[in-house]
Amino acid sequence: MSIRVGLDLGSTAIKAIFTEEGKCLWRGVLPTVPGQEAVASALINAGLTESKRMRGDIADVVSTGYGKKLFACARANVDEITANAEGAAKLSGGEARTVINVGGQDIKAIRVDERGVVVDFRMNDKCAAGTGRFFELAARLLDSPISDFDWLAKNSTEEVELNSTCAVFAESEIVSLLARGIPKEDIAKALYASVARRIAGLAGPLCGGEPVYLDGGAARNRGLAEALEDEMMTEVRVFEHPQFTVAYGAAVSSL
Amino acid sequence: MTGDNVLSREERFLKKFSAGAEAETRKIVSALRTRLDYSREFDYFIELAETCGDAEAVSCRTGRRTVNLLCVQAPVEMVHAAGFQPFRVWSGSSAASRFSLAAAPALMCPMLKALLGSLRANEGARDGNWIIPTTCDWVIKFPEMASYECPSFLPRVFWLELPHLKDGPNGGEKWLDEIYRFKKYLESMGEKIDRHSIAESIELYREAWSALTKISRMRGCGLLANVWFALIAGTMFLDDVRKWTAAVLNVAASSTAAYRNNARVFLAGSPIVFPNFKLHLLLEETGMSVVADDLCSSERIIPGAAAFEDTSEFGLMSALAERYHRACLCPTFIDNDRRVNNILGQRAETNFSGVVFHVLKGCHPYDIEGMGLERTIKDRGLRFIRIETDYMPEDERNLSSRLEAYRCTLPTPQ
C-alpha cells in the first residue's frame, strides 16, 4: 500500500495521477461527461493496469475539482485552489510564489508561500472569458484544433487586435476578422494576446515580480505563456505536465 | 380573468411572478426547517419571512397602515409614533428580479432590480407611501424607473435628503431639519408625534434592539447560526415590534446547536435579503461561521438605541437624528472610518480570523469601499475575501471553490 492517487474532476476533463513518495508513477485524462464517478473509476482502473499495480497497492485517494464530491470512494476532498498551490509548490521545489491556472471554465491566480500554503488568490466570476471554453469556441470558429494554435500563432505575420475578452463578443469579432480575410495565423496570435490581457488583469495585483508559474489545460499552449510574458513583463514558467498539477497537489496533499 | 379562462397579461405576469417567488421561498424554508439546529422558536420568523414582500399582510397583522421605507436612514420610531407600521421594502427574490429585465439596466443593483420586478408584476405592491433617503445612485433613480410603469409612484415618494458628509460643519443640522420635515410629513398622514409618543416608540425599539443584541452575542459565541440571525433580523418590520421582540427573546432563552469548530469570520458589505440566502448557506457549507456582520439587512437593521438625556421633543428628535445619521455605516457616506473601526472593534469581541466582503453586482459604493477595507484588514494580519455575486444561483459552484480555499487559509478555533 504505497500509491497515493490524486483525482481532479474538472469541468472539461477528469485527470488522475498515481504517486509514490511524491514521484509520479502514472497519469491519465478523460473528458468530463455525465457520470463522472464512472469516468474517474475507469481512469483508476487504467492506471492500475498500465502501472502494473493491484488495487490493494492504493493507500489513499484524494479528489479535487468541481466534481470532487461526486467520487464517493475518495478518502478526502480538497478544494482545487489549495490542491493547485500544494502541487505547484512541490513541483517547483518551493520556488513558485504566483501560480496561474487556466482551466476549462475558470482562471485562478494564487499566491503561495514556500510550503505551498495559499496566501491569497483571485478567481474569475461566472464568465468564460480567457478560459479553456474561450479557446474551444475559437477553435470551432477557426476550424482548427486548439493544439494547432501554437503553430498558427508562430506563423503570424501581421498584428491584429482582438479587443473583446468576452467570449460572446469575441466570437462575433473573430467572425468579422475571418470575413475580412484576416489569416487564421494572425487571429490565433491575437487570441493569445487577448486571453493574456484578461489573465494579467486578474493576476497582476498578486504578482511580486518573481517568475509566474502557469498550469491548467490551456497552459499546454506555449503561445499563451509567451503572450502572458509580454503582458505581465515577467518570466512565465510552465510545468512539464501543466494539466496535472492540481491532481498532483491532491495526491500529495497534507490532508 | 378574462372570458374563457384566458389570463390577461397582468394576470399572467402575476401568476408567473407568484409561482417563481413561492418556489424559491419554499426551497429556502424547506432548507431551514430540515436543519439540525432548527427548533420551533424559529417558526414565527420563518412564517413572517414567507410573506416578506406583502405589505397588506403586514398591515393586517399589525392593525396599522404600512409606510414603505427604503434603506435604513429613516427613523422607524417616528413612523411608529405617527401610528404607522414601518415596512422596510427590499427584496431578495431572483424570480422578482427577472421581471425587471426589460425595465432596468443589466448591471443594476440586484436588490432594487428585484424590487422593481415585484412592482412591475404585482400592482398591489405599488400601494402606499414611500420614504426614500438619498443614499446611492440606484436608490435615487429607482422611483424614476418605477414610475415608467406606474406613473403614480413618483408623487408618493418622500425624499429624505441625506447629508453625505456626516462630520462636516452642516451635516448634522441639515439632517435634523430633514427629520423635522419628515415629522411634518408623517403627521400630515397620521397621528401627531409628540414627546410621549416618540419616547414610547424609542423605548419599544430599544427593547427590540436589545433583544437583537442578545442573539447577536449568541451568534458570536457559536450558539446561534448566522442564517437564523439573518432571518430573525430581516423580519423585524413584518409584525408588531412587541410581538417580534418577545419571539426573539424566546430564541435567546433556548439553546440551539453550536458550530464551534468552524472558522470564525466577519461578514461585511452589501445587504443579503431573504430568500436570497445563497452566501449565508455557502459560508456554512464551506466550514465558516459568521460571528458578526455589518450588513444593513442583519446587524444594522436598526442602528441601535437612541441615547438621550434631554427628554424634550427636541432632545428626543435630535437623539434619533444623530443615531440614524452619524452612527450609520452606509458606504454612501464620505466620512466612514467608523466602518473599519467597527470591524476591528468586533474582532476584539468575537475573535474572527477573516473578513468576507460581499458585493452585490452593481453595488458601486460597497465595491469602492471594499478596496480600502481590504488593505486595512490585511494590514492587521487578517484574511480578506471579496465575493461579488447577484441573486442568480449559477455561480454557486464558483463561489464554493473560492470559499473553500479561503476557509483553508483560516485557522480552526481550538
Contacts between the chains, C-beta under 8 A, distances in Angstrom:
chain1	res1	chain2	res2	distance
A	66	B	397	5.6
A	66	B	401	7.1
A	79	B	401	5.8
A	79	B	404	3.5
A	79	B	405	4.8
A	79	B	407	7.9
A	79	B	408	6.6
A	80	B	401	6.0
A	80	B	405	7.7
A	81	B	401	6.6
A	81	B	402	7.4
A	81	B	404	7.5
A	81	B	405	3.3
A	81	B	408	7.8
A	82	B	404	7.5
A	82	B	405	5.5
A	82	B	408	4.6
A	106	B	398	6.5
A	106	B	401	7.7
A	117	B	409	7.5
A	118	B	405	5.9
A	118	B	408	6.2
A	118	B	409	5.3
A	119	B	409	7.5
A	121	B	402	7.5
A	121	B	405	6.0
A	121	B	406	7.9
A	123	B	398	7.0
A	123	B	401	6.9
A	123	B	402	5.3
A	125	B	388	6.1
A	125	B	389	7.6
A	125	B	395	6.4
A	125	B	398	6.5
A	126	B	394	6.0
A	126	B	395	4.2
A	126	B	398	5.8
